[in-house]
């Protein structure tokens, strides 16, 4: 059974050290429990690659690239991170974990996915079954180029550090206060968020044909840099002057506010409210109205404001700016940025960047 998205071999690839599946077969039980949970989570049939081979690595007569590379074409990669997994001499580490990160970073979706609401998730979804030492954590983070997150299946009590089991004798003694089936449910929900997001954006449509998602993304990103390069070409001298005056006024207000109103700090300063008042003074100028939209985008990126609250305000400001001046390249670039980061509408982003380029390069 292939992936629910065309072009991928599996939906989920589970990578592990065979050492971690001996004895009471923790990994095999985990895969069975996860499979059952996924069946009640997805309407579709989800395909999972799990190698039952009791030996690490392939035989000398096997070609790694030909044998494994197709199987690594999956949507979500789940490494079972143990005390033995983070080992450069391990087949799973070198030919599965590192190989998937490399492949996913170059495929049409990329390694990271922006979820509804603005959060970003990695297609590598680690399952940690031990507390790791510092060196192992650093090894993982070096490959992921970011912090090691994921779902923990760790039972911890005084002097104990081991995988969490489905049927614990003394679950109340677990200092982590986690329960096996709750963690399975969390993992299944995380997988669902990622796969459905990938499914919703798998292709974009051009004028006469569908093209791979990454080609459109690469084009609009390049266009974005070109627009920014010429972003001030269309500004008149009067707009620049008004902008400088507004910025100077805001800067003065920030530094004099605590003194004038006897506040201890500028934390009480409602910067958005004051900025709005200042911008309304020059509401006739599309460039500066568009600037308020860019500020709201910055709020969302900096987590100052929830993305679902910030981007509609950014879109409203950009659309108002467009009404004031349809010839501003920066306005179309802002609309394209909103389409990429929040609406995930690649055709719209490409169209707006093309408009921006036409105005930046008349």
Buried (B, 14 or more C-beta within 10 A) or exposed (E): EEBBBEEBBBBBBBBBBBBBBEEEEBBEBBBEBBBEBBEEBBEEEBBBBBBEEEEBBBEEEEEEEEEBBEBBBBBBBBBBBBBBBBBEEBBBBBBBBEBBBEBBEEBBBBBBBBEEEBEEBBBBBBBBBBBBEEEBBEBBEEBBEBEBBBBBBBBBEEEEEBBBBBEEEEBEEBEBEBBBEEBBBBBBEBBBBBBBBBBEBBBBEEEEEEBBBBEBBEBBEEBBEBBBEBBEEBBEEEBEEBBEEBEEEBEEBEEEBBEEEEEEEEEEBEBBEBBBEBBEEBEEBBBBBBBBBBBBBEBBEEEEBEBEEBBEBBBBBBBBBBEBBEEBBBBBBBBBBBBBBBEBBBBBBBBBBBBBBEBBEE
